[in-house]
Amino acid sequence: MKGLAVILPVGRRPHALLATAALMALFAPCAVVAQISWQAILADAGRPDTDKARDPDRRPAEMLAFAKVRGGETIVDFLPGKGYFTRLFSLAAGAGGTVYAVTPQILLDRAKGRPLPPPVSGEPGRGNVHEIVASDRPFDLPQKADLVWTSQNYHDVHIWLGAAGTSMLNKQVFDALKPGGLYVILDHAGAPGLDDAGMAKMHRIDEALVKSEVTKAGFVLDGESKALRNPADPHSANVFDPSIRGKTDQFVLRFRKPG
């Protein structure tokens, strides 16, 4: 596959009764996943204490439920960082699922020799995780995905690739997904009209720009979560500024590939 190197291999009437039974069958599994499975996943002994300490701010159960993660899925964690969400996806996908932790080569080039964090795939119980470093086509994967997820990174893509490169990447995501597949973007909210220079300075992005760019790639906006919103954030400080770090206003957008 071009530009890809795998470096390391979660008394009612009868018809009314039937309708009720069908609805119960449809929604019961979702209730189990949201109310029971996520709590077990968050408590998993294989998660580092540093990950668990971040749970109150990152609200992972709400995030993964919003992303409609299910067992047996193929999930892409794009720009996984230290693997916080990669580990959660691994646990959720289970033995029948696959998680690709995808890092573009351009990130390594801009890291100026700093090594990547230790690969999650090397941790015990992470046999379903595959670390991938890719050059020009990071989403040329061995199989179509159910979900592509990126957290606090879309603004970086803009900084590195500009509008044209970001548009190309969104089309690659579209092509990498199965029909009906989801593309979820979580990022720090920036002021309306924030340009690329402002993104580089603030590490934020205008939510409206994200919606416009992703829908132009063929996606449909399928949902928005307010779980990480903070109306007290003035959007005027760098996200690493001590006055706002860990408390930024963040949007979470779910896009769907039609089909």
C-alpha positions, -999 to +999 in steps of 0.1 A: +000+000+000+014+033-011+029+055+016+022+032+045+044+012+068+031-009+097+056-006+124+039-026+151+014-052+149-119-034+220-548-074+272-524-057+243-530-065+207-504-089+192-489-064+167-484-039+195-466-065+216-444-074+187-435-037+181-427-033+218-405-064+218-387-052+187-380-018+203-367-035+234-344-057+214-331-027+195-323-005+225-314-030+252-278-036+239-271+001+238-282+005+274-259-023+285-229-007+266-235+028+280-244+019+316-222-012+323-195-018+298-180+017+298-176+016+336-158-017+334-136-004+307-127+027+326-118+006+357-097-019+337-064-027+355-044-023+323-051+014+320-023+035+334-030+056+365-020+087+345-049+079+321-074+074+349-064+107+365-075+125+333-109+108+331-128+136+350-118+162+325-119+140+294-152+123+302-144+092+282-176+072+287-196+101+272-171+105+244-171+069+233-208+065+237-212+096+215-189+080+190-212+049+190-182+026+197-192-011+197-173-044+201-158-059+170-154-027+152-124-013+131-114+020+147-088+045+137-073+068+163-057+095+142-028+112+159-031+092+191-005+110+212+003+090+243-026+066+236-053+077+260-081+069+236-062+041+219-064+020+250-101+027+255-108+018+219-087-014+223-108-025+253-141-016+236-133-032+203-123-065+220-106-095+205-129-093+174-120-057+166-091-038+153-076-004+163-052+015+141-032+042+158-022+063+128+006+090+129+015+109+097+052+111+089+049+149+088+044+148+126+077+129+131+094+153+107+082+183+128+090+166+161+127+175+154+141+141+165+119+137+195+107+100+196+071+089+196+056+078+229+060+040+236+036+021+213+003+010+229+005-022+209+034-033+230+014-032+262-001-065+276-035-072+263-033-048+233-030-074+205-058-057+185-038-024+183-016-017+152+007+013+152+010+029+117+033+056+105+022+069+071+035+094+046+012+109+019-018+086+024-022+078+061-057+063+056-047+036+031-055+009+056-058-029+052-096-027+058-124-002+058-131+015+092-163+019+112-149+050+130-121+075+125-115+095+157-092+125+163-089+144+196-074+179+199-055+175+166-076+189+137-062+223+142-027+208+139-036+193+106-045+228+094-013+242+107+008+215+090-011+211+057-031+243+052-067+243+039-059+224+007-040+196+025-067+194+051-094+190+024-074+162+008-070+144+042-108+147+049-114+130+015-090+102+025-109+097+057-142+096+037-127+069+015-113+049+044-147+045+061-174+020+054-208+034+042-225+047+074-191+050+091-184+079+115-157+106+117-156+122+151-135+154+157-129+168+192-109+201+194-104+233+212-128+260+201-114+291+186-128+325+178-150+328+147-128+334+116-096+323+133-070+319+105-041+294+103-017+319+120-041+322+148-045+284+150-007+281+153-006+307+181-036+295+200-038+258+192-075+263+186-099+262+155-132+278+145-159+251+149-178+265+119-147+260+097-145+223+107-181+217+099-177+234+065-146+215+055-158+181+066-192+184+050-176+195+017-157+162+018-191+144+015-199+138+052-232+146+069-232+163+103-247+135+125-244+149+160-228+174+184-218+168+221-218+196+246-201+175+273-168+194+270-181+229+265-170+257+288-188+290+281-164+308+305-135+302+281-129+335+262-111+317+233-084+343+236-056+324+253-033+296+241-047+263+253-014+257+273-018+290+292-021+281+329-053+302+332-072+278+309-052+246+305-074+216+311-105+238+311-108+249+275-141+251+256-141+220+234-165+210+206-172+174+197-186+168+162-198+135+148-200+132+110-214+103+090-205+089+056-238+084+038-248+049+029 
